[in-house]
Every structure is written in structure tokens, then in C-alpha cells.
Amino acid sequence: MKKILLGLLACSLPFIATAQETFDALQNSETELRGTARFQSMAGAFGALGGDLSTLSQNPGGIGVYRSSDLGLTMSLDFNSSKTNLGGIDNDTYFNVNNVGYVGSIHTGSEVMPYFNIGFTYQRQMDFHRHYRGTVGGLNTSITNHIAAYTGNYSENDMGVTTDYNPYYSSSAPWASILSYNSYLINYNNGWQGLYGDGTTGRGEFEVDQSGHTDEYSISFGGNVNNKVYWGATVGITDLDYKNYTYYGESLTNAYVYDYNNKGGIVNGAADYGYENYLHTEGTGYNFKLGVILKPVNELRLGLAFHTPTYYDMKDRYASDAAFQIVPNGATDGGYYGTNYAGYGDGSVDEVRYDIRTPWRFIASVASVIGRQGILSFDYEYVGNGTIRVCDDDGHAYTDVTDRVKDYLQASHIFRVGGEYRVTPDWSLRAGYSYQTSPVKDAVKDNQANITTVSNSTVYEFDKSIQHLTFGVGYHYKSFYCDMAYVHKWRTSQYNAFSPIVGNGYYEPGVYSEVKDNNNRAVLTLGFRF
């Protein structure tokens, strides 16, 4: 049965630890609702408003709205809760500095361009903290079958058992194949096969622990023309640090295991095993942003902004291990067990280095100013996920990864609406809502696509939707201002332990689980305008 599928998957997986694949690059391209408390309390619907430190990273035209200098600091306390439909709830609390910024406003004295402004900001663009886990009962497949399927036509010698001192760096076979073969989790019996067959039953378990951040340091400048056209430009320098630990294990009965008593052949037995994978990604990059805000009449604002991709210089370090215990039926010696290790960037060799080009973004905004008391604002953001590129150090795109990006990903659409009402000259109330669509195509969401991963890890995940509901209050007295916000985030995503096998009229599901995050954030901004 699996022999039919060998060529199908063998051609689609990278053979050694290489640069990132589609879903790794997608995750490292993501941003989220961060910034000042005023910005967050209106769900980031600020593209046509400006006059806030966060707009330097959103619509740089907002810097042209300033008529005085601004210095501010924003902090938050985040309460994260993650739950899978196959496990319990995991909670985490942590502190963030979301934004630190300064805008210097220069009154030129010109009637045509009365103000020219320069700004510097630090802003947290993404926080990767997340932890979830689950247990899968009644398995109808195995990760070992998946790995056997894409091991393809590689020989046992390609697994490094006879001549290779370290097959992970000298063999062209996939890392997962080498690790699994040397842990007795795939076996050669007139073709590669995993441990799951007719009559096999079992259960699985998984855990994911992520941490890290993406920060952006922005230098912006802009001004206005006749107090009707507000323009700006931003140069962004980004810093990314991401760590990901994944575990997936299975416990099988009546598994198809190696018959070590007779030094060959396959017999039924019990198998307990687990894969651990560690990834540490670091990167620095740069991007450019251009923006404009138009004020045709005092009651109406129109905003447009364009973000180039962020051009990242990246490096990865991988480490993997497989722990196993195999007991053939009738064995009296406790079976055989052990742990095998593989690593890249573990001190024995240099890190994997490569470049990533994140998606370009376009933001269109409209806002209405209602007298001196009210603001209603709407943003639409387009994220061209299909334009993600993974390249070598010389900037040449990996064409196979490019093809998979186009096969797996689609554009994301983000809708934001926010409002502000000035209760008194000193106090304001705010609220907002945002919705973000999934970046993956329906075939991926419906588990109808063969998915390629990188290195030894078969795990991938993607978002289905992200929503924010936000509230806030603002106070200012003379040059001092204080803003507070509450942000509730719903995130629905999907964890996949390994890809389904799809092709030639055949379908074998992978193991997957829905993950729901309900995160709450309290935000405080303190600042001065002078």
C-alpha cells in the first residue's frame, strides 16, 4: 500500500536540514496588534488618523499630523490561555514593553508645509509565547508510516549504518528517515514501512512550547501640505528571535516491529516512542513604509499606506531526538530501547543561514471626525502571503519552496474598526474590533494537501482566524497624557503532527488538533506632548 506513495512524498521533502519551509517562513512573517494603548484600544484602526506613535509602523503619513513633539512609553501585562480540543488548558502571564517613541515637531513657518516632523520608535511587532498540548486516542495511522512513505528509494546504507560516521551531514537522506531508522521506527522489508498496520491500535500525545519576539526600530519623517495632505516615510530595522520546542509520541499495540531475536524480519509487538524537536531562529532585517493621509474636508480623513517586504538575514539551529522502546510479542528480555540524537548548529557545524522576504502589505483607511467629540475609523489591510520568498545567502530564491508557498498560501485580509468619544475635554472613551482571515488555502485547511516540512520536524501549524475586541480610556492634563486599554484576542488555529498522505486516489489522514487561544492584555501608555 505504501509503496505506491513513495515517489509522491520523497520528491516533496528536503533531504537534509536546510533553510525554512513555507509554514516556518509564514510564522516569522507575522505581526499582531501591538503599540500604544490608544492605538490598541481602537483595534489599530488608525490608518486615516495619525498623530500617534504607533502610526509610524502602520501608516507613516500619520507623523505629518503632529503639531507638537511627543514622547511616550507603553507597557502591557499579557494573560495567555491556550486549549486544544484534545487536551487541557495552559495559562501563561508575561510582561511586555510594546512601544517607546519620540516625535520631534518642527514649525517651518511656511504656509505650504507648516510642519516637518522626525520620529524614532521601538515597537514590539509580534510576541510568540504560546504553549499547548493534547492526547490523541484511537490512532488510525502513525507518524512512522508517514516518514516511511517519504523515505522513498533510499537504501539502508543511506541511513549511515555501515560507512557514514555522521549520516545527518554526509547522507542525502531526510533527517527524519535516518533518525527513525536508527531508532527502529521505520524498517526495510521489501520497501520501507512504519509500525502501523492491519490490527494495530494505539494513542498519541503532543506538546508545543513557543517563545520569542519580533521587534521593529523605526526612523520616520514627514510633514503636511496646506494642512490637507499629510505624508510620511519610515525605515524599519527588525530583530527576530524565535524558539520552538515540539514533542510528538505514540504508544502502539500489535505494531509491526523489527524482529531482533532473529536479526531480521517483521513481527507484531508493542512500541512506545517519541520525537522531540528544537528550533532556534534568529534574524535581522529591514523594510520601508510610505503613507499619506488626505483631509478633503474637516470631517473626513482618507489614508493609504504601503509596506515593502522585510528582507531578513536568518540563521537556524536545530536539534532532534527520538526515544524508543520496542518489545516484540513474546519477548522476555524487556525489548530494546534507547535515544538517538541529531543536531545542526550544536557546535559541530555552523548554523544554517539563509534569507527570507516577508509579504508586502497595503492598507486603505477612512475616518470620520464628528465635531470635537467623536471619531469613527475603518481600516482594511491586504497581506500578500503568496509573495513570501526563502532564498540562499546570495538572494537566489529556492524555487521548490516558492512553488509550495504558492500552493499552500493565500492573501490574508484584516478588517479593523475603532471609535473614540470625548466625554469631557480631558477624558475619552474608546473601543474597537478587528478580524483577520486565514493565510492558507482551503486544501490545506481541509487536510487535503501533502505538506512539506524542514529538518527532522514533521510538525506544522496555521491560523484559521484571529479576532480582537478592544476597549480603552484616555486622560490628558496639560502636556501629560495617560491611556489605558483592554485587549481580548481570539485565535483559532490548527496543529498538525504530520502531513496527511494524499495522491492517486489514496488518502491517509495525519494527526491534527484545533487550538484556541483566549488572550487578555492590559495596556498602559504614559507620555508628554510639548
C-alpha positions in Angstrom: 0.0 0.0 0.0 2.7 2.5 1.0 5.0 1.6 -2.0 2.6 3.4 -4.3 3.2 6.6 -2.3 7.0 6.6 -2.0 7.7 8.8 -5.0 4.8 11.1 -4.1 6.3 12.2 -0.8 10.0 11.6 -1.5 10.1 14.3 -4.1 8.4 16.8 -1.9 10.6 16.8 1.2 14.0 18.4 1.7 16.7 15.8 2.2 18.8 17.5 4.9 18.5 20.3 7.3 18.1 23.4 5.1 16.5 26.8 5.2 13.0 27.2 6.4 9.9 25.9 4.7 6.6 27.5 4.0 5.0 27.5 7.4 8.2 28.4 9.3 8.6 31.4 6.9 4.9 32.3 7.3 5.2 32.3 11.1 8.3 34.5 11.1 6.5 37.0 8.8 3.5 37.5 11.2 2.7 40.7 13.1 0.0 41.3 15.6 -2.0 44.2 17.3 0.7 46.0 19.4 1.6 49.6 20.1 0.3 52.4 22.2 -2.8 52.0 24.5 -4.8 54.4 22.3 -3.8 52.5 19.2 -4.7 49.1 20.6 -8.0 50.4 22.3 -9.3 51.3 18.8 -8.1 47.9 17.4 -5.4 49.6 15.4 -7.9 51.4 13.1 -5.6 54.4 12.9 -4.6 54.4 9.2 -6.5 57.6 8.4 -6.0 59.3 11.8 -2.3 59.6 12.7 -0.9 61.7 15.5 0.0 58.6 17.5 3.5 56.9 17.9 2.2 53.6 16.6 1.3 55.0 13.2 5.0 55.3 12.4 4.9 51.5 12.0 1.4 51.4 10.3 0.8 54.5 8.1 3.8 56.8 8.2 1.6 59.6 6.9 0.4 59.8 10.5 3.6 61.6 11.5 2.6 64.6 9.4 -0.5 65.2 11.6 1.7 66.2 14.6 1.8 69.9 15.5 3.8 69.3 18.7 6.5 66.9 19.9 5.6 63.6 21.6 7.4 61.3 24.0 5.7 58.1 25.2 6.2 54.7 26.8 3.8 51.8 26.6 3.8 48.6 28.7 1.4 45.7 28.9 0.6 42.6 31.0 -0.5 39.7 28.9 -2.6 36.7 30.2 -2.4 33.9 27.6 -4.7 30.8 27.6 -4.4 28.1 25.1 -6.6 25.0 24.7 -6.7 22.2 22.2 -9.8 20.0 21.5 -7.6 17.1 22.6 -6.2 18.4 25.9 -6.3 20.7 28.8 -5.8 24.5 29.2 -2.4 26.0 29.5 -2.0 29.5 31.0 0.9 32.0 30.9 1.4 35.5 32.1 4.2 37.8 31.0 5.2 41.5 30.7 5.9 43.4 27.5 7.2 46.8 26.6 5.1 47.5 23.5 6.3 50.9 22.3 8.8 53.6 23.2 8.9 56.6 20.9 9.6 60.2 20.2 8.4 62.6 17.6 10.0 66.0 17.2 7.8 68.6 15.5 9.4 71.5 13.7 7.3 74.5 12.8 8.8 75.7 9.5 6.8 79.0 9.2 5.9 78.0 5.7 2.3 78.3 4.6 2.7 75.4 2.1 4.3 73.0 4.5 3.9 74.4 8.0 5.3 71.4 9.9 8.1 68.9 9.3 8.4 66.1 11.8 11.0 63.4 12.6 10.3 60.3 14.7 12.1 57.4 16.3 10.2 54.4 17.8 10.7 51.0 19.1 7.7 48.7 18.8 7.1 45.0 19.6 5.5 43.6 16.4 5.0 40.0 17.5 5.2 38.0 20.7 5.5 34.3 20.0 4.8 33.0 23.6 2.4 30.0 23.4 2.1 26.6 25.0 -0.4 23.8 24.3 -0.7 20.0 24.4 -3.1 17.2 23.8 -3.7 13.4 23.7 -5.0 11.5 20.7 -6.9 8.4 21.3 -7.7 5.7 18.8 -5.0 6.4 16.2 -5.7 5.3 12.7 -2.2 6.0 11.4 1.3 6.7 12.6 4.0 9.2 12.2 6.3 6.3 11.4 4.2 5.4 8.3 4.4 9.0 7.2 8.2 9.0 7.5 8.5 5.6 5.8 6.4 6.9 2.9 8.8 9.8 2.1 12.0 7.8 2.7 11.3 6.5 -0.8 14.1 4.7 -2.6 16.9 5.4 -0.2 18.8 2.3 0.8 19.7 1.1 4.3 23.2 2.2 3.6 21.9 5.8 3.1 20.8 5.7 6.7 24.5 5.6 7.7 24.6 2.2 9.4 27.7 0.9 7.6 30.1 3.6 6.4 28.9 7.1 7.4 30.3 8.4 10.7 27.6 11.1 10.9 24.9 10.4 8.3 23.0 13.6 9.2 25.7 15.7 7.4 27.1 13.2 4.9 23.9 11.4 3.6 21.3 13.0 1.3 18.5 11.0 3.1 16.0 13.0 5.1 17.0 13.6 8.7 13.7 12.1 10.0 14.4 8.9 8.0 17.9 8.5 9.4 16.8 9.2 13.0 13.8 6.9 12.7 15.7 4.0 11.1 18.4 4.1 13.8 15.6 4.1 16.4 13.8 1.0 14.8 10.8 3.2 14.0 10.9 2.5 10.3 12.1 -0.8 8.8 13.1 -2.1 5.4 11.0 -5.1 4.3 10.9 -5.2 0.5 10.3 -1.4 0.9 10.2 1.0 3.7 7.3 0.6 6.2 6.3 2.2 9.5 5.0 0.5 12.6 1.3 0.8 12.0 -0.5 -1.9 10.0 -3.6 -4.0 10.0 -4.7 -4.8 13.5 -2.5 -2.1 15.1 -4.1 0.2 17.7 -2.7 3.0 19.8 -2.7 6.5 21.1 -0.6 9.6 20.6 0.3 12.8 22.6 1.8 16.1 21.6 3.2 19.3 23.1 4.3 22.6 21.6 6.1 25.4 23.5 7.0 28.6 21.7 8.7 31.8 22.8 10.4 34.8 21.3 9.5 38.1 19.6 9.8 40.4 16.6 10.8 44.0 17.4 11.0 46.9 15.0 13.1 50.1 15.3 11.7 52.8 13.1 13.1 56.1 11.8 10.4 58.3 10.3 10.0 61.7 8.8 7.1 63.6 7.2 5.0 66.7 7.1 1.9 68.2 5.7 0.9 70.3 2.7 -1.6 73.1 3.4 -3.0 71.1 6.3 -4.7 68.9 3.7 -2.2 66.3 2.7 -0.1 64.6 5.4 2.8 62.4 4.2 5.5 60.3 5.8 8.1 57.6 5.2 9.6 55.1 7.6 12.8 52.9 7.5 12.3 49.9 9.8 15.0 47.7 11.3 13.7 44.4 12.7 15.1 42.0 15.2 13.6 38.4 15.4 14.3 35.8 18.0 12.1 32.6 17.9 12.3 29.4 19.9 10.1 26.3 19.2 10.0 23.0 21.1 7.7 20.3 19.8 7.1 16.8 21.1 5.1 14.0 19.4 4.9 10.5 20.7 2.9 7.3 20.2 2.2 4.1 22.0 1.1 1.2 19.8 0.0 -2.4 20.4 0.3 -5.0 17.6 2.8 -2.8 15.9 4.8 -4.1 13.0 8.2 -4.1 14.7 11.7 -5.3 13.9 12.4 -8.9 14.9 15.7 -8.5 16.7 15.6 -12.1 18.0 16.0 -13.5 14.5 18.0 -10.5 13.3 15.6 -9.5 10.6 12.0 -9.6 9.5 8.9 -8.0 11.0 6.7 -9.3 13.8 3.9 -7.9 16.0 4.8 -6.2 19.2 4.4 -3.1 21.4 6.1 0.2 20.6 6.5 3.3 22.6 8.4 6.2 21.2 8.6 10.0 20.9 10.2 12.7 18.8 11.5 15.9 20.3 12.5 18.8 18.1 14.2 22.1 19.0 14.5 25.1 16.7 16.1 28.5 17.5 15.7 31.1 14.7 17.4 34.5 14.8 17.2 37.2 12.2 17.7 40.9 11.4 16.0 42.7 8.6 14.9 46.0 7.1 11.9 47.4 5.4 10.4 50.6 4.1 6.9 52.1 4.5 5.2 55.0 2.7 2.0 56.6 3.7 -0.4 59.5 3.1 -3.5 60.9 4.8 -5.8 63.2 2.9 -8.3 65.6 4.5 -10.6 66.9 1.8 -12.9 68.4 4.4 -12.5 68.6 8.2 -15.0 65.8 8.8 -13.3 63.2 6.5 -9.9 61.5 6.5 -8.6 59.1 3.9 -5.4 57.1 4.4 -3.2 54.9 2.2 0.0 53.0 3.2 2.3 50.6 1.5 4.8 48.3 3.3 7.6 46.7 1.4 8.6 43.2 2.5 11.0 42.8 5.4 14.3 41.5 4.0 15.7 39.1 6.6 19.1 37.6 7.1 18.4 34.5 9.2 20.1 31.7 10.9 18.7 28.5 12.4 19.9 25.9 14.9 18.1 22.6 15.0 18.3 19.6 17.4 16.2 16.5 17.5 16.0 13.2 19.3 14.0 10.0 19.2 13.4 7.9 22.3 12.0 4.4 21.8 11.2 1.1 23.5 10.2 -1.8 21.2 9.0 -5.1 22.7 8.1 -7.9 20.2 5.2 -10.1 21.3 6.6 -13.0 23.5 9.8 -11.3 24.3 11.1 -12.0 27.8 14.1 -9.5 28.0 12.2 -6.2 28.1 12.8 -5.5 24.4 15.2 -2.8 23.1 15.2 0.8 23.9 17.4 3.9 23.7 17.6 7.5 22.5 19.2 8.9 19.3 20.2 12.5 18.7 20.7 14.8 15.7 21.7 18.4 15.7 22.5 21.3 13.4 24.3 24.3 14.8 25.0 22.4 18.0 28.7 23.2 18.0 29.8 20.6 15.5 28.9 22.7 12.4 27.9 26.2 11.6 24.3 27.4 11.7 22.0 27.2 8.7 22.0 30.6 7.1 19.5 31.9 4.5 17.3 34.9 3.7 13.6 35.5 3.9 11.4 38.1 2.1 8.2 38.6 4.0 4.9 39.6 2.3 4.2 43.1 1.1 1.3 44.9 2.7 -1.2 47.5 1.6 -3.5 49.5 4.0 -6.5 51.6 3.0 -8.3 53.6 5.6 -11.2 56.1 6.1 -12.2 58.0 9.2 -14.9 60.5 10.2 -14.3 63.3 12.7 -17.6 64.1 14.3 -17.4 67.6 15.7 -15.0 67.9 18.6 -16.2 64.8 20.4 -16.3 61.8 18.2 -14.1 59.7 15.8 -15.1 56.7 13.8 -12.4 54.9 11.8 -12.1 51.9 9.5 -9.0 50.1 8.1 -8.5 47.4 5.5 -5.2 45.6 5.2 -4.1 43.3 2.5 -1.2 40.9 3.2 0.2 39.1 0.1 1.4 35.9 1.7 1.9 34.3 -1.6 4.9 36.7 -2.2 6.9 35.1 0.7 10.3 34.0 -0.6 13.1 31.9 1.0 16.5 32.5 -0.6 20.1 31.5 -0.2 22.7 33.9 1.1 23.2 35.3 -2.4 19.5 36.2 -2.7 18.5 33.4 -5.1 15.1 32.0 -4.3 14.6 28.3 -3.5 12.3 27.6 -6.4 10.8 24.5 -4.8 9.9 26.5 -1.7 8.5 29.3 -3.8 6.2 26.7 -5.6 4.9 25.4 -2.3 4.3 28.9 -1.0 2.0 29.5 -4.0 0.4 26.1 -3.5 -0.3 26.4 0.3 -0.8 30.1 0.9 -3.3 32.8 0.0 -3.6 36.5 0.9 -4.8 37.5 4.4 -7.4 40.2 4.8 -7.6 42.3 8.0 -10.6 44.5 8.9 -10.4 47.0 11.7 -13.0 49.4 13.1 -12.5 51.8 16.0 -14.1 54.7 17.7 -13.4 57.4 20.2 -15.7 59.6 22.2 -14.5 62.6 24.2 -16.7 62.7 27.3 -15.0 65.8 28.7 -12.1 67.9 27.5 -9.8 65.7 29.5 -11.4 62.2 29.3 -12.0 60.0 26.3 -13.6 56.5 25.9 -12.5 54.1 23.0 -13.5 50.8 21.6 -12.6 48.7 18.5 -12.8 45.3 16.7 -10.6 43.5 14.2 -10.9 40.3 12.2 -8.1 38.5 10.2 -8.7 35.8 7.7 -6.6 32.6 7.3 -3.4 32.7 5.3 -3.8 29.2 3.9 -5.8 27.8 1.1 -8.8 25.6 1.6 -7.0 22.4 0.6 -4.6 22.9 3.5 -7.4 23.8 5.9 -9.3 20.7 4.9 -6.2 18.5 5.3 -6.3 17.6 1.6 -2.7 18.6 0.7 0.7 16.9 1.1 2.7 19.4 3.3 6.5 19.7 3.2 8.4 20.5 6.4 12.1 21.0 7.1 14.8 19.3 9.0 13.6 16.5 11.3 10.3 18.1 12.4 7.1 17.0 10.7 5.0 19.5 12.7 3.3 22.5 11.1 0.5 24.9 12.2 -1.5 27.7 10.8 -4.1 30.2 11.8 -7.8 29.9 10.8 -8.9 33.3 12.1 -7.8 36.0 14.6 -10.2 38.4 16.3 -9.7 41.3 18.7 -12.2 43.1 20.9 -10.8 46.2 22.5 -11.7 49.0 25.0 -9.9 51.9 26.4 -9.9 55.2 28.3 -7.7 58.2 27.9 -6.8 61.2 30.1 -4.7 64.2 29.5 -3.8 67.2 31.6 -1.8 70.0 30.0 1.2 68.3 28.4 0.8 64.9 30.2 -1.4 62.1 28.9 -2.2 58.6 30.2 -4.0 56.0 28.1 -5.2 52.5 29.2 -6.5 49.7 27.1 -8.0 46.2 27.5 -7.5 43.8 24.5 -9.2 40.4 24.2 -7.8 38.2 21.4 -9.5 35.1 20.0 -7.2 33.0 17.9 -8.2 29.8 16.2 -5.5 27.7 14.6 -4.7 24.1 13.7 -1.8 22.0 14.9 -0.6 19.1 12.6 1.7 16.5 13.9 2.5 15.4 10.4 1.0 15.8 6.9 -1.8 13.7 5.5 -0.8 11.5 2.6 -2.8 12.5 -0.5 -2.5 11.3 -4.1 -3.5 8.8 -6.8 -7.0 8.4 -5.3 -5.5 7.5 -1.9 -5.9 9.4 1.3 -4.4 8.7 4.8 -5.1 11.4 7.4 -2.4 12.9 9.6 -2.9 13.7 13.3 -4.2 17.2 13.9 -6.0 19.3 16.6 -7.7 22.6 16.7 -6.1 25.1 19.1 -8.0 28.0 20.6 -6.3 31.0 22.3 -8.2 33.4 24.5 -5.7 36.1 25.5 -6.3 39.2 27.6 -4.0 42.2 27.7 -3.9 45.2 30.0 -2.0 48.1 28.4 -0.7 51.4 29.9 0.8 54.4 28.0 2.4 57.4 29.7 3.5 60.3 27.7 4.1 64.0 27.2 3.3 66.4 24.4 5.3 69.6 24.3 
